[in-house]
Amino acid sequence: MSRIFIADSDQKFVSLSSSYLTLSGYTVSEFSDLSSLKDTLRSFFPDLLLIARSFPDGDGLMFLKQIRAKNPMPIIVIGQDGSESERILAFELGCDDYVVKPLSF
Protein backbone atom coordinates (compact mmCIF):
# COMPACT_ATOMS: atom_id res chain seq x y z
CA MET A 1 0.00 0.00 0.00
CA SER A 2 1.33 3.46 -0.89
CA ARG A 3 2.00 6.01 1.85
CA ILE A 4 1.12 9.67 1.20
CA PHE A 5 2.06 12.61 3.40
CA ILE A 6 -0.18 15.69 3.26
CA ALA A 7 1.38 18.84 4.72
CA ASP A 8 -0.81 21.94 4.87
CA SER A 9 -1.84 24.32 7.65
CA ASP A 10 -5.43 24.33 6.32
CA GLN A 11 -6.89 21.57 8.50
CA LYS A 12 -10.17 21.41 6.57
CA PHE A 13 -8.29 20.77 3.33
CA VAL A 14 -6.01 18.19 4.97
CA SER A 15 -8.95 16.34 6.51
CA LEU A 16 -10.93 16.24 3.26
CA SER A 17 -7.90 15.18 1.21
CA SER A 18 -6.94 12.53 3.74
CA SER A 19 -10.44 11.06 3.79
CA TYR A 20 -10.60 10.87 0.01
CA LEU A 21 -7.17 9.28 -0.32
CA THR A 22 -7.82 6.81 2.49
CA LEU A 23 -11.06 5.71 0.82
CA SER A 24 -9.03 5.24 -2.36
CA GLY A 25 -6.77 2.76 -0.57
CA TYR A 26 -3.79 4.90 0.44
CA THR A 27 -2.21 5.19 3.86
CA VAL A 28 -2.14 8.89 4.73
CA SER A 29 -0.23 10.87 7.34
CA GLU A 30 -1.23 14.47 8.05
CA PHE A 31 1.02 17.40 8.98
CA SER A 32 -0.10 20.92 9.86
CA ASP A 33 3.38 22.42 10.21
CA LEU A 34 6.83 22.00 8.75
CA SER A 35 8.52 21.08 12.02
CA SER A 36 6.48 17.90 12.50
CA LEU A 37 6.98 16.99 8.83
CA LYS A 38 10.76 17.50 9.19
CA ASP A 39 10.85 15.27 12.26
CA THR A 40 9.05 12.44 10.48
CA LEU A 41 11.13 12.73 7.31
CA ARG A 42 14.28 12.11 9.34
CA SER A 43 13.25 8.47 9.66
CA PHE A 44 10.72 7.78 6.90
CA PHE A 45 10.00 8.99 3.37
CA PRO A 46 6.54 8.51 1.82
CA ASP A 47 5.73 7.38 -1.71
CA LEU A 48 4.27 10.85 -2.39
CA LEU A 49 4.36 14.21 -0.61
CA LEU A 50 1.64 16.83 -1.05
CA ILE A 51 2.98 20.05 0.44
CA ALA A 52 1.50 23.53 0.76
CA ARG A 53 3.31 26.63 -0.39
CA SER A 54 3.37 28.33 2.99
CA PHE A 55 3.14 27.48 6.69
CA PRO A 56 3.12 29.54 9.88
CA ASP A 57 6.55 28.08 10.71
CA GLY A 58 8.21 28.34 7.30
CA ASP A 59 8.15 28.32 3.53
CA GLY A 60 7.05 25.09 1.87
CA LEU A 61 9.02 25.84 -1.29
CA MET A 62 12.30 26.36 0.55
CA PHE A 63 11.63 23.16 2.45
CA LEU A 64 11.00 21.46 -0.90
CA LYS A 65 14.50 22.43 -1.98
CA GLN A 66 15.96 20.78 1.14
CA ILE A 67 13.92 17.60 0.70
CA ARG A 68 14.80 17.29 -2.98
CA ALA A 69 18.49 17.18 -2.08
CA LYS A 70 17.87 14.09 0.09
CA ASN A 71 15.19 12.07 -1.70
CA PRO A 72 13.76 11.75 -5.22
CA MET A 73 10.19 10.97 -4.02
CA PRO A 74 7.38 12.60 -6.02
CA ILE A 75 6.35 15.98 -4.60
CA ILE A 76 3.24 17.95 -5.50
CA VAL A 77 3.02 21.57 -4.33
CA ILE A 78 -0.42 22.85 -3.35
CA GLY A 79 -0.67 26.57 -4.01
CA GLN A 80 -3.19 29.30 -3.41
CA ASP A 81 -2.54 31.58 -6.34
CA GLY A 82 -1.12 29.56 -9.22
CA SER A 83 0.65 32.51 -10.78
CA GLU A 84 3.13 31.65 -13.49
CA SER A 85 6.09 32.91 -11.45
CA GLU A 86 4.99 30.83 -8.45
CA ARG A 87 4.71 27.67 -10.55
CA ILE A 88 8.06 28.25 -12.25
CA LEU A 89 9.76 28.72 -8.88
CA ALA A 90 8.20 25.51 -7.54
CA PHE A 91 9.38 23.52 -10.55
CA GLU A 92 12.86 25.05 -10.38
CA LEU A 93 13.08 23.97 -6.73
CA GLY A 94 12.18 20.41 -7.64
CA CYS A 95 8.45 19.76 -7.46
CA ASP A 96 6.92 17.22 -9.84
CA ASP A 97 3.60 19.03 -10.16
CA TYR A 98 1.83 22.14 -8.90
CA VAL A 99 -1.90 22.26 -8.22
CA VAL A 100 -4.06 25.17 -7.10
CA LYS A 101 -6.78 25.08 -4.45
CA PRO A 102 -9.58 24.29 -4.58
CA LEU A 103 -8.83 20.81 -5.90
CA SER A 104 -11.25 18.48 -7.56
CA PHE A 105 -10.51 14.90 -6.60
ABEGO torsion letter per residue (X at the ends): XBBBBBBBABAAAAAAAAAAAAAAGBBBBBBABAAAAAAAAAABBBABBBBBABBAAEBAAAAAAAAAAABABBBBBBBAAGBAAAAAAAAAAGBABBBBOBBBX
